[in-house]
Amino acid sequence: MKGLVLTIKLPLPPAGASSNSRSHWSKGVKDKRDYRQAAELFCTQAIRGISTKTPLPFAKRVRVSSEWWLGRRLPQDGRYRPRDVQNAVSALKAAFDGLVDAQLVKDDSAQYFELGRCVLHSAKDSGTRGEVALTIEVLE
């Protein structure tokens, strides 16, 4: 499994997934749960596309990089568009948990999980494209 590279395209996270969200705590919990489930589903589909007959074993260590296309902000679309890399990474915590739920990696602790690059493309560069591409590299 070493050397395997998966790319998963997710919608922009909901606004409640941000650590800077000013919404009611229950909305944040629901948003994070939904985004975690979406990440699990997309990751499971990507894994099945590689190995349909037998489930892949847990990767011992992975590196996850993210590339954000922020797109134009539509009125009240409810999506989070970070202004800096630190906030972008924190908004992806639910997605990282979804990768664990999809059984790609055993845990998202530093022993198993490494953060790669995080690139933000401005709305001007993105046009109408609003998504996050996670590139998962199996290191061991």
Wavefront OBJ file of the C-alpha trace (Angstrom):
o trace
v 0.000 0.000 0.000
v 3.056 2.267 0.352
v 3.175 4.881 -2.392
v -0.590 4.885 -2.939
v -2.036 8.360 -3.593
v -5.760 9.138 -3.294
v -7.372 12.450 -4.183
v -10.757 13.210 -2.697
v -12.787 16.273 -3.653
v -15.104 17.564 -0.968
v -17.442 20.549 -0.920
v -16.294 23.508 1.141
v -16.923 22.790 4.819
v -20.054 24.219 6.395
v -19.612 27.466 8.302
v -20.238 25.658 11.596
v -17.097 23.530 11.077
v -14.917 26.589 11.602
v -13.394 27.204 15.008
v -14.321 30.869 14.428
v -18.007 30.161 13.900
v -20.372 32.396 15.819
v -23.365 30.104 15.425
v -25.120 28.173 18.171
v -23.058 25.200 19.392
v -25.683 22.675 18.256
v -25.450 23.899 14.649
v -21.664 23.454 14.795
v -22.043 19.895 16.082
v -24.453 19.007 13.267
v -22.272 20.670 10.607
v -19.155 18.823 11.794
v -20.985 15.489 11.955
v -22.360 15.907 8.429
v -18.963 16.914 7.017
v -17.287 13.982 8.756
v -19.803 11.586 7.201
v -19.300 13.146 3.754
v -15.519 12.731 4.029
v -15.965 9.108 5.104
v -18.255 8.428 2.136
v -15.948 10.051 -0.440
v -12.904 8.257 0.997
v -14.688 4.889 1.035
v -15.702 5.377 -2.606
v -12.114 6.244 -3.565
v -10.790 3.148 -1.776
v -13.397 0.915 -3.447
v -12.353 2.329 -6.803
v -8.864 0.924 -6.172
v -9.707 -2.390 -4.534
v -13.221 -3.713 -5.079
v -12.636 -7.314 -3.985
v -10.722 -7.066 -0.735
v -10.680 -4.251 1.805
v -7.384 -2.428 2.077
v -5.559 -2.764 5.397
v -5.000 0.298 7.551
v -2.149 2.472 6.323
v 0.568 2.788 8.950
v 1.228 6.448 8.149
v -0.317 8.959 5.744
v 0.332 12.539 4.659
v -2.736 14.641 3.870
v -2.416 17.818 1.808
v -5.292 20.141 1.020
v -5.990 22.508 -1.812
v -8.856 24.967 -1.454
v -10.767 26.640 -4.269
v -12.795 29.254 -2.468
v -15.108 30.256 -5.324
v -17.410 33.216 -5.311
v -19.425 33.712 -2.163
v -23.078 33.214 -2.853
v -25.478 34.993 -0.521
v -26.037 32.876 2.549
v -24.577 29.668 1.073
v -23.464 28.536 4.549
v -19.967 27.482 3.427
v -16.734 28.381 5.183
v -14.044 30.201 3.213
v -10.919 30.578 5.342
v -8.640 33.576 5.004
v -5.472 31.836 6.153
v -3.906 28.381 6.238
v -4.250 27.842 10.000
v -8.019 28.325 9.912
v -8.283 26.143 6.802
v -6.551 23.236 8.530
v -8.676 23.550 11.670
v -11.875 23.531 9.578
v -10.821 20.159 8.136
v -10.677 18.338 11.486
v -14.051 16.692 10.833
v -12.839 15.560 7.390
v -9.709 14.047 8.946
v -11.920 12.141 11.392
v -13.915 10.911 8.386
v -10.728 9.406 6.927
v -10.290 7.459 10.158
v -13.957 6.376 10.035
v -13.377 5.111 6.467
v -10.599 2.919 7.934
v -7.900 4.417 5.753
v -5.705 5.085 8.766
v -5.943 3.833 12.356
v -5.950 7.235 14.065
v -5.371 10.899 13.252
v -2.665 11.313 15.879
v 0.862 12.391 14.891
v 2.008 8.767 14.970
v -0.169 7.890 11.956
v -1.135 11.185 10.368
v 1.028 13.947 8.907
v -0.237 17.267 7.571
v 1.120 18.196 4.170
v 0.777 21.449 2.281
v -2.324 23.596 2.449
v -2.933 25.878 -0.531
v -5.690 28.483 -0.732
v -6.803 29.704 -4.160
v -8.582 33.037 -4.020
v -12.114 33.515 -5.278
v -10.652 35.412 -8.221
v -8.518 32.391 -9.218
v -11.288 29.861 -8.465
v -14.152 31.370 -10.423
v -17.284 29.479 -9.437
v -15.372 26.424 -8.193
v -15.873 25.964 -4.453
v -14.274 22.773 -3.141
v -11.462 21.224 -1.158
v -9.207 18.574 -2.687
v -7.541 16.289 -0.150
v -4.488 14.422 -1.450
v -3.693 11.437 0.733
v -0.272 9.837 0.323
v 0.387 6.520 2.033
v 3.903 6.769 3.489
v 4.083 3.345 5.170
l 1 2 3 4 5 6 7 8 9 10 11 12 13 14 15 16 17 18 19 20 21 22 23 24 25 26 27 28 29 30 31 32 33 34 35 36 37 38 39 40 41 42 43 44 45 46 47 48 49 50 51 52 53 54 55 56 57 58 59 60 61 62 63 64 65 66 67 68 69 70 71 72 73 74 75 76 77 78 79 80 81 82 83 84 85 86 87 88 89 90 91 92 93 94 95 96 97 98 99 100 101 102 103 104 105 106 107 108 109 110 111 112 113 114 115 116 117 118 119 120 121 122 123 124 125 126 127 128 129 130 131 132 133 134 135 136 137 138 139 140
